[in-house]
Amino acid sequence: MVQAIVTLGEHEDSVLNIIKGKYGFKNKSDAVNFVIEKFEQELLEPELKPEFITRIHNIEKKGRFVRYQNLDHLRQEIEHA
């Protein structure tokens, strides 16, 4: 586990205290970890939307993707396109 010294402004400190109280965390470290986890889930790696997954499945069924036996076949098609 990594330890860090963090300097917070008054507003940020009060937000952490609110999160700590609202979710029943024992300390501010737990609140910070919670905020980081939420940020990661919502902004860094959002799940694919169901509509996108459906589109990809439809594309796979219709055959828009081409499978190549090896890299040479792909190169040949690119060069002769």
Short mmCIF file of the C-alpha atoms (twelve columns), coordinates in Angstrom:
data_MODEL
# 
_entry.id   MODEL 
# 
loop_
_atom_site.group_PDB 
_atom_site.id 
_atom_site.type_symbol 
_atom_site.label_atom_id 
_atom_site.label_alt_id 
_atom_site.label_comp_id 
_atom_site.label_asym_id 
_atom_site.label_seq_id 
_atom_site.Cartn_x 
_atom_site.Cartn_y 
_atom_site.Cartn_z 
_atom_site.pdbx_PDB_model_num 
ATOM 1  C CA . MET A 1  0.000   0.000   0.000   1 
ATOM 2  C CA . VAL A 2  1.226   3.461   -0.886  1 
ATOM 3  C CA . GLN A 3  1.046   6.324   1.565   1 
ATOM 4  C CA . ALA A 4  0.786   9.917   0.416   1 
ATOM 5  C CA . ILE A 5  0.667   13.305  2.053   1 
ATOM 6  C CA . VAL A 6  -2.073  15.324  0.376   1 
ATOM 7  C CA . THR A 7  -2.742  19.022  0.784   1 
ATOM 8  C CA . LEU A 8  -6.435  19.862  0.567   1 
ATOM 9  C CA . GLY A 9  -8.257  23.144  0.545   1 
ATOM 10 C CA . GLU A 10 -11.071 23.789  3.006   1 
ATOM 11 C CA . HIS A 11 -13.750 22.983  0.438   1 
ATOM 12 C CA . GLU A 12 -12.146 19.690  -0.587  1 
ATOM 13 C CA . ASP A 13 -11.699 18.736  3.064   1 
ATOM 14 C CA . SER A 14 -15.360 19.429  3.825   1 
ATOM 15 C CA . VAL A 15 -16.438 17.398  0.771   1 
ATOM 16 C CA . LEU A 16 -14.363 14.467  2.018   1 
ATOM 17 C CA . ASN A 17 -15.924 14.812  5.466   1 
ATOM 18 C CA . ILE A 18 -19.401 14.738  3.907   1 
ATOM 19 C CA . ILE A 19 -18.545 11.628  1.875   1 
ATOM 20 C CA . LYS A 20 -16.988 10.034  4.951   1 
ATOM 21 C CA . GLY A 21 -20.143 10.658  6.983   1 
ATOM 22 C CA . LYS A 22 -22.635 9.799   4.249   1 
ATOM 23 C CA . TYR A 23 -21.093 6.414   3.459   1 
ATOM 24 C CA . GLY A 24 -19.934 5.615   6.996   1 
ATOM 25 C CA . PHE A 25 -16.219 5.450   6.291   1 
ATOM 26 C CA . LYS A 26 -13.843 5.216   9.244   1 
ATOM 27 C CA . ASN A 27 -11.378 7.756   7.898   1 
ATOM 28 C CA . LYS A 28 -10.688 10.164  5.056   1 
ATOM 29 C CA . SER A 29 -8.431  7.657   3.363   1 
ATOM 30 C CA . ASP A 30 -11.433 5.401   2.791   1 
ATOM 31 C CA . ALA A 31 -13.366 8.385   1.423   1 
ATOM 32 C CA . VAL A 32 -10.532 9.253   -0.973  1 
ATOM 33 C CA . ASN A 33 -10.348 5.652   -2.181  1 
ATOM 34 C CA . PHE A 34 -14.123 5.691   -2.732  1 
ATOM 35 C CA . VAL A 35 -13.927 8.891   -4.793  1 
ATOM 36 C CA . ILE A 36 -11.075 7.488   -6.883  1 
ATOM 37 C CA . GLU A 37 -12.997 4.262   -7.526  1 
ATOM 38 C CA . LYS A 38 -16.112 6.189   -8.589  1 
ATOM 39 C CA . PHE A 39 -14.053 8.398   -10.893 1 
ATOM 40 C CA . GLU A 40 -12.450 5.348   -12.466 1 
ATOM 41 C CA . GLN A 41 -15.769 3.598   -13.061 1 
ATOM 42 C CA . GLU A 42 -17.533 6.587   -14.543 1 
ATOM 43 C CA . LEU A 43 -14.842 8.393   -16.498 1 
ATOM 44 C CA . LEU A 44 -11.778 6.312   -17.195 1 
ATOM 45 C CA . GLU A 45 -13.203 3.027   -18.404 1 
ATOM 46 C CA . PRO A 46 -16.919 3.297   -18.946 1 
ATOM 47 C CA . GLU A 47 -18.741 0.157   -19.927 1 
ATOM 48 C CA . LEU A 48 -19.825 -0.198  -23.513 1 
ATOM 49 C CA . LYS A 49 -23.338 0.978   -24.167 1 
ATOM 50 C CA . PRO A 50 -25.795 -1.835  -24.937 1 
ATOM 51 C CA . GLU A 51 -26.602 -0.208  -28.300 1 
ATOM 52 C CA . PHE A 52 -22.939 -0.368  -29.299 1 
ATOM 53 C CA . ILE A 53 -22.665 -4.029  -28.302 1 
ATOM 54 C CA . THR A 54 -25.777 -4.802  -30.356 1 
ATOM 55 C CA . ARG A 55 -24.305 -3.002  -33.377 1 
ATOM 56 C CA . ILE A 56 -21.063 -4.961  -33.107 1 
ATOM 57 C CA . HIS A 57 -22.955 -8.266  -32.873 1 
ATOM 58 C CA . ASN A 58 -24.993 -7.316  -35.958 1 
ATOM 59 C CA . ILE A 59 -21.837 -6.429  -37.867 1 
ATOM 60 C CA . GLU A 60 -20.289 -9.772  -36.916 1 
ATOM 61 C CA . LYS A 61 -23.400 -11.643 -38.099 1 
ATOM 62 C CA . LYS A 62 -23.607 -9.770  -41.414 1 
ATOM 63 C CA . GLY A 63 -19.981 -10.527 -42.210 1 
ATOM 64 C CA . ARG A 64 -18.442 -7.076  -42.498 1 
ATOM 65 C CA . PHE A 65 -15.341 -8.374  -40.767 1 
ATOM 66 C CA . VAL A 66 -12.814 -10.300 -42.809 1 
ATOM 67 C CA . ARG A 67 -10.626 -12.948 -41.259 1 
ATOM 68 C CA . TYR A 68 -7.155  -13.372 -42.679 1 
ATOM 69 C CA . GLN A 69 -5.121  -16.551 -42.496 1 
ATOM 70 C CA . ASN A 70 -1.951  -14.608 -41.896 1 
ATOM 71 C CA . LEU A 71 -0.418  -11.171 -42.173 1 
ATOM 72 C CA . ASP A 72 0.739   -11.724 -45.761 1 
ATOM 73 C CA . HIS A 73 -2.854  -12.113 -46.981 1 
ATOM 74 C CA . LEU A 74 -3.796  -8.857  -45.280 1 
ATOM 75 C CA . ARG A 75 -0.821  -7.077  -46.851 1 
ATOM 76 C CA . GLN A 76 -1.774  -8.385  -50.290 1 
ATOM 77 C CA . GLU A 77 -5.307  -7.083  -49.969 1 
ATOM 78 C CA . ILE A 78 -4.106  -3.681  -48.772 1 
ATOM 79 C CA . GLU A 79 -1.605  -3.388  -51.601 1 
ATOM 80 C CA . HIS A 80 -4.197  -4.330  -54.242 1 
ATOM 81 C CA . ALA A 81 -6.985  -2.145  -52.888 1 
# 
